[in-house]
Amino acid sequence: MKLLHVDSSVLGANSVSRRLSAAVVAEFGRRSPGLEVTYRDLAVEPLGDVSPALVAAQRGAEPAERSPELERELATAAAVVDEFLGADVVVVGAPMYNFNIPSSLKAWVDRLCVAGRTFRYSSAGVEGLAGGRKLVVASSRGAVYAANSPWAALDHQEPYLRSVFTFLGVTDLEFVTAEGVAMGEEQRALALADAESRIAALKIA
């Protein structure tokens, strides 16, 4: 089994999403001997925003001359998609920053969404091409944004990630979320314990 592990928190060892994503990977490793793990740290090696030249090249507009910068950007973008499509399981560490995902994670998602590789348009509409893999999002939030919370309407993190991966055809999608981790040590400990218990109960084929 091949697993792609992606982290995006800028908090390093203090990151809850990194702790949870590592625990998910460890759980898969425990139940799947011989697990092959590819790791991408978007905070340490950020991809940056996609350039107009990259978008044009991906849409088939060939420039008169490809610069070395464009060649590198194309190679990186292709590697991102290849890692994703080559994985049986994808584990994403996704903290909530200002009600959404980190910009580094958005840049990764932007490189995943490539017409003809991870989705396609047809007369019947949009078809996701990236199904057949399991995706687990290890999510952390400073406050509580669950459906019954007064802050629920500000959650643009989980709905966005659910939408984009569903658009790409991923149907086996789970979230492990630690809520309220900035609301005191007691709440942080409770949130971590709850998330870690759900990691132990993940469905792993």
C-alpha positions in Angstrom: 0.0 0.0 0.0 1.2 3.5 -0.9 0.4 6.5 1.3 0.9 10.2 0.6 1.3 12.3 3.7 0.9 16.1 3.3 1.3 18.6 6.1 0.7 22.4 5.9 0.8 23.8 9.5 3.5 26.5 10.1 3.6 25.7 13.9 6.1 22.8 13.7 6.2 20.7 16.8 3.4 22.7 18.4 1.0 21.9 15.6 -2.1 19.8 16.4 -2.8 19.0 12.8 0.7 17.6 12.4 0.3 15.5 15.5 -3.0 14.1 14.2 -1.8 13.5 10.6 1.3 11.6 12.0 -1.0 9.5 14.2 -3.2 8.6 11.2 -0.1 7.6 9.2 1.2 5.6 12.2 -2.2 3.8 12.4 -2.1 2.9 8.8 1.5 1.6 9.2 0.4 -0.4 12.2 -2.3 -2.2 10.3 -0.6 -2.3 6.9 2.9 -3.8 7.1 5.2 -2.7 4.3 3.4 0.6 3.9 5.2 3.0 1.6 5.0 6.6 2.7 5.7 9.7 0.6 5.9 12.9 2.6 5.4 16.5 1.4 5.7 19.4 3.9 4.1 22.5 2.4 5.2 24.8 5.1 8.9 23.8 4.8 8.8 23.6 1.0 5.9 25.9 -0.2 4.7 25.6 -3.8 3.7 29.2 -4.1 0.8 30.5 -6.3 0.4 29.0 -9.7 1.7 31.3 -12.4 -0.1 32.4 -15.5 2.5 30.6 -17.7 1.8 27.3 -15.8 -2.0 27.6 -16.3 -1.5 28.4 -20.0 0.8 25.5 -20.5 -1.5 23.1 -18.7 -4.3 24.2 -21.0 -2.3 23.5 -24.1 -1.0 27.0 -24.9 2.6 26.4 -25.8 4.9 29.4 -25.3 7.3 30.4 -28.0 10.1 29.5 -25.6 9.9 27.7 -22.3 11.9 29.4 -19.6 13.8 27.3 -17.0 11.4 28.6 -14.4 8.4 27.3 -16.3 10.1 23.9 -16.8 10.6 23.6 -13.1 7.1 24.7 -12.3 5.7 22.2 -14.8 7.8 19.4 -13.3 6.7 20.3 -9.8 3.1 20.4 -10.8 3.3 17.1 -12.5 5.0 15.6 -9.5 2.2 16.8 -7.2 -0.4 15.1 -9.3 1.7 11.9 -9.8 2.1 11.6 -6.0 -1.6 12.0 -5.4 -2.7 9.6 -8.2 0.0 7.1 -7.2 -1.3 6.8 -3.6 -3.8 4.4 -2.3 -4.3 6.6 0.8 -3.8 10.3 1.1 -3.5 11.9 4.6 -3.7 15.7 4.7 -2.9 17.8 7.8 -5.1 20.8 7.5 -5.3 23.4 10.2 -7.9 26.1 10.1 -6.4 29.6 9.4 -8.8 32.5 9.5 -11.8 30.2 8.8 -10.1 28.4 5.9 -7.1 26.4 4.9 -3.5 27.6 4.8 -2.5 29.3 1.6 0.2 26.6 1.1 -2.4 23.9 1.1 -4.6 25.9 -1.3 -1.5 26.1 -3.7 -1.2 22.3 -3.5 -4.9 21.8 -4.2 -4.6 24.2 -7.2 -2.0 22.0 -8.7 -4.1 18.9 -8.1 -7.1 20.3 -10.1 -5.9 19.6 -13.6 -8.4 18.9 -16.4 -7.7 15.7 -18.1 -5.8 14.2 -15.1 -7.9 14.5 -12.0 -11.2 15.6 -13.6 -12.7 16.2 -17.0 -15.6 18.0 -18.6 -18.0 16.1 -20.8 -21.5 16.5 -22.2 -22.8 15.0 -19.0 -21.0 17.5 -16.9 -17.9 17.2 -14.7 -16.4 13.8 -13.9 -13.9 13.2 -11.2 -11.0 11.0 -12.2 -9.2 10.7 -8.9 -11.5 8.1 -7.2 -10.3 4.7 -6.0 -8.3 6.0 -3.0 -9.0 6.8 0.6 -8.4 10.3 1.9 -8.2 11.3 5.5 -8.0 15.0 6.6 -6.5 15.6 10.0 -8.0 19.0 10.9 -7.5 21.4 13.8 -9.4 24.5 14.8 -8.7 27.0 17.6 -12.4 27.4 18.4 -15.5 25.2 17.9 -17.2 25.3 14.5 -19.4 22.2 14.6 -22.9 22.3 13.1 -24.5 23.3 16.5 -21.9 26.1 17.2 -22.7 29.8 16.7 -19.5 29.9 14.6 -20.5 27.1 12.2 -21.2 29.6 9.4 -17.6 30.7 9.5 -16.2 27.2 8.7 -14.9 27.5 5.1 -12.3 24.8 5.8 -14.0 21.5 5.9 -16.8 22.4 3.4 -14.1 23.5 0.9 -12.0 20.4 1.2 -15.1 18.1 1.0 -16.2 19.9 -2.1 -12.9 19.9 -3.9 -12.0 16.3 -3.3 -15.6 15.2 -4.1 -15.2 17.2 -7.3 -12.1 15.1 -8.1 -14.0 11.9 -7.6 -12.9 10.9 -4.1 -15.8 9.3 -2.3 -13.9 7.6 0.6 -13.2 10.7 2.6 -12.9 11.1 6.3 -12.2 14.0 8.6 -10.6 13.7 12.0 -11.0 17.1 13.7 -9.8 18.5 17.0 -12.0 21.5 17.9 -11.3 24.3 20.3 -7.6 23.6 20.7 -7.0 27.3 21.6 -9.7 27.4 24.3 -7.6 26.3 27.2 -5.5 23.3 28.2 -8.5 21.2 29.3 -10.4 21.7 26.1 -7.2 21.0 24.0 -6.6 17.8 25.9 -10.2 16.7 25.4 -10.2 17.5 21.7 -6.9 15.6 21.2 -8.2 12.6 23.1 -11.4 12.5 21.0 -9.6 12.9 17.7 -7.1 10.2 18.6 -9.8 7.8 19.6 -11.4 8.4 16.2 -8.1 7.7 14.5 -7.9 4.3 16.2 -11.4 3.6 14.8 -10.7 4.6 11.2 -11.8 2.2 8.5 -8.7 0.8 6.9 -9.0 -1.7 4.1 
